[in-house]
């Protein structure tokens, strides 16, 4: 029973991490989340690119984790 609970908690923690990463990435892409010191110099494109990097790497890692199972 303990191992099953541990597996369920691991899945919940992993899914939460994926959701949070995607939320942060899409917020950076959409402009509602910015890097303050970059926004001050007008380098908004860096924030958008960073957001896309977060989204793409999160999706790749999620697919790889699912295929590994």
C-alpha positions as CSV (number, residue, x, y, z in Angstrom):
1,X,0.0,0.0,0.0
2,X,2.8,2.4,0.9
3,X,4.5,2.0,-2.5
4,X,1.3,2.7,-4.4
5,X,0.7,5.9,-2.4
6,X,4.3,6.9,-3.1
7,X,3.8,6.3,-6.9
8,X,0.6,8.4,-6.9
9,X,2.3,11.2,-5.0
10,X,5.2,11.1,-7.5
11,X,2.8,11.4,-10.4
12,X,0.9,14.3,-8.8
13,X,4.1,16.1,-8.1
14,X,5.4,15.5,-11.7
15,X,2.1,16.7,-13.2
16,X,2.1,19.8,-11.0
17,X,5.6,20.6,-12.2
18,X,4.6,20.3,-15.8
19,X,1.5,22.5,-15.3
20,X,3.5,25.2,-13.5
21,X,6.2,25.1,-16.1
22,X,3.7,25.5,-18.9
23,X,1.9,28.3,-17.0
24,X,5.2,30.2,-16.5
25,X,6.2,29.7,-20.1
26,X,2.9,30.9,-21.6
27,X,2.8,33.8,-19.2
28,X,6.2,34.9,-20.4
29,X,5.1,34.5,-24.0
30,X,2.0,36.4,-23.4
31,X,3.7,39.3,-21.6
32,X,2.0,39.0,-18.3
33,X,5.2,37.7,-16.7
34,X,8.4,39.6,-17.5
35,X,12.0,39.6,-16.3
36,X,12.1,43.1,-14.7
37,X,15.7,44.0,-15.5
38,X,15.3,43.0,-19.1
39,X,11.9,44.8,-19.4
40,X,13.6,48.0,-18.2
41,X,15.9,48.0,-21.2
42,X,13.1,47.0,-23.7
43,X,14.4,43.6,-24.4
44,X,10.9,42.0,-24.3
45,X,11.9,39.6,-27.1
46,X,14.3,37.8,-24.7
47,X,11.5,37.1,-22.3
48,X,9.3,35.7,-25.2
49,X,12.2,33.5,-26.4
50,X,12.8,32.3,-22.8
51,X,9.1,31.5,-22.5
52,X,9.2,29.4,-25.7
53,X,12.3,27.6,-24.5
54,X,10.4,26.7,-21.3
55,X,7.3,25.5,-23.1
56,X,9.2,23.5,-25.7
57,X,11.6,21.8,-23.2
58,X,8.7,21.1,-20.8
59,X,6.7,19.4,-23.6
60,X,9.7,17.4,-24.8
61,X,10.5,16.2,-21.3
62,X,6.9,15.3,-20.6
63,X,6.6,13.2,-23.8
64,X,9.9,11.5,-23.0
65,X,8.8,10.7,-19.5
66,X,5.5,9.3,-20.7
67,X,7.2,7.2,-23.4
68,X,9.7,5.9,-20.8
69,X,6.8,4.5,-18.7
